[in-house]
Amino acid sequence: MVAILNKYTNRLINALSKLVIGFVLPLALQSAWADRVKDLAAVAAQRSNQLIGFGLVVGLQGTGDDASVPFTTQSMKAMLSQMGVRIDGPLSDFEQAATTSRISINNSAAVMVTADLPGFAKPGQRIDVNVSAIGKASNLRGGSLVMTALRGVDGEIYAIAQGALTATGIDASAAGSKVAIGVPTSARIPSGALVERIVDTPFDKAESIVLNLRDNDYSTMNSIVSAINTKFGDGLAQALDGTSISVRAPMDMNQRIAFMSELENINVQPSEPPARVVINSRTGTVVINRSVRVTAAAVSHGTISVAISATNEVSQPNPLAGGQTQAVQNAQVNVSEPNKPMFLFKPGVDLRDIVDAVNQVGASPSALIAIMEALKSSGSLRADLIII
């Protein structure tokens, strides 16, 4: 009797286990493939702002601008004048010319300073800045940026930049040889600027918060609106267009922050992205997403190589012929064409078939670019071809 009860108990446990797995596994898979709202959209009021400024880099080892760059000399004079150094004072013509000639700017360089001011940045916080030479400076390594005002599009000062430059580029030359790695005329200053002004945003005043999708997609937009309304109630989220969503939020700031914390962690199943093929013609990089399809097409790609070799010889006449010795150049031309098979794309092939077919003929990245452009021109490539 006990054995029979144990037998039925084990069957009941197995049945319940299968039932639980049947409910839990789909939810786990859905959560694994879902994205958070914060990964698909951003708060419109949290946008960053671009800053720009003109400054001077000092402390270079003779790799800065020269006297033929007028704005570097003018900027140096203006900066020294503000510090009480008398350069353009009431001097005679002779003294003025002598003073001007003594100014050497080989250790200085005029630069353009740029930075991105994050949303909600407060005074006292630090941001990274980029520094780029605009004169004849050949290397910014080892230099320091003098205090530079960074302005927004409205002309107001939002940050002040200053500090030692971090340049990764190397430029060395000796005995007629030159080696350049990276770009030595461009550098960065991590945390090199102090924020001085707040950018006003409607986040704490507006009744609704606007979310902007990172990629315009109507299906993803519908999924996000449905997920928000399912969690917080119908009518809370409204789609404004294919990019923006308006969400009503509490006016109390603590409640609004808590509400946004829950909202941005909602899991949403995004739609498949549009079919795209991205080609970088400079590096030969080709990226094909999984949505790309190709209609029926036959492709053959091959390159013809032409090799020309020349040999210099001397034609020596017979001793009694009375001729003259002549230099003769013999040229030989060889033309070779690799025998590469043609491959056939069947209707509706996916990414794996495209890559396998191209690898089968041993096509290089440059050949793959040519094949993709030809498929797009023939109308067989069902995707956007983006060349950068």
Stockholm file with secondary structure:
# STOCKHOLM 1.0

chainA/1-388         MVAILNKYTNRLINALSKLVIGFVLPLALQSAWADRVKDLAAVAAQRSNQLIGFGLVVGLQGTGDDASVPFTTQSMKAMLSQMGVRIDGPLSDFEQAATTSRISINNSAAVMVTADLPGFAKPGQRIDVNVSAIGKASNLRGGSLVMTALRGVDGEIYAIAQGALTATGIDASAAGSKVAIGVPTSARIPSGALVERIVDTPFDKAESIVLNLRDNDYSTMNSIVSAINTKFGDGLAQALDGTSISVRAPMDMNQRIAFMSELENINVQPSEPPARVVINSRTGTVVINRSVRVTAAAVSHGTISVAISATNEVSQPNPLAGGQTQAVQNAQVNVSEPNKPMFLFKPGVDLRDIVDAVNQVGASPSALIAIMEALKSSGSLRADLIII
#=GR chainA/1-388 SS CHHHHHHHHHHHHHHHHHHHHHHHHHHHHHHHHCEEHHHHEEEGGGCCEEEEEEEEEECCSSCSCCTTCHHHHHHHHHHHHHTTCCSSSSCCHHHHHHHHHTCCCTTEEEEEEEEEECTTCCTTCEEEEEEEECSSCCCCTTCEEEEEEEECTTSCEEEEEEEECBCCCEEEEETTEEEEESCTTEEEEEEEEEECSCCCCGGGTCSEEEEEESSCCHHHHHHHHHHHHHHHCTTSEEECSSSEEEEECCSSHHHHHHHHHHHTTCEECCCCCCCEEEEETTTTEEEECTTCEECSEEECCCCCEEEEEEEEEEECCCTTTCCCCEEEEEEEEEEECCCCCCEEECTTBCHHHHHHHHHHTTCCHHHHHHHHHHHHHHTCEESEEEEC
#=GC SS_cons         CHHHHHHHHHHHHHHHHHHHHHHHHHHHHHHHHCEEHHHHEEEGGGCCEEEEEEEEEECCSSCSCCTTCHHHHHHHHHHHHHTTCCSSSSCCHHHHHHHHHTCCCTTEEEEEEEEEECTTCCTTCEEEEEEEECSSCCCCTTCEEEEEEEECTTSCEEEEEEEECBCCCEEEEETTEEEEESCTTEEEEEEEEEECSCCCCGGGTCSEEEEEESSCCHHHHHHHHHHHHHHHCTTSEEECSSSEEEEECCSSHHHHHHHHHHHTTCEECCCCCCCEEEEETTTTEEEECTTCEECSEEECCCCCEEEEEEEEEEECCCTTTCCCCEEEEEEEEEEECCCCCCEEECTTBCHHHHHHHHHHTTCCHHHHHHHHHHHHHHTCEESEEEEC
//
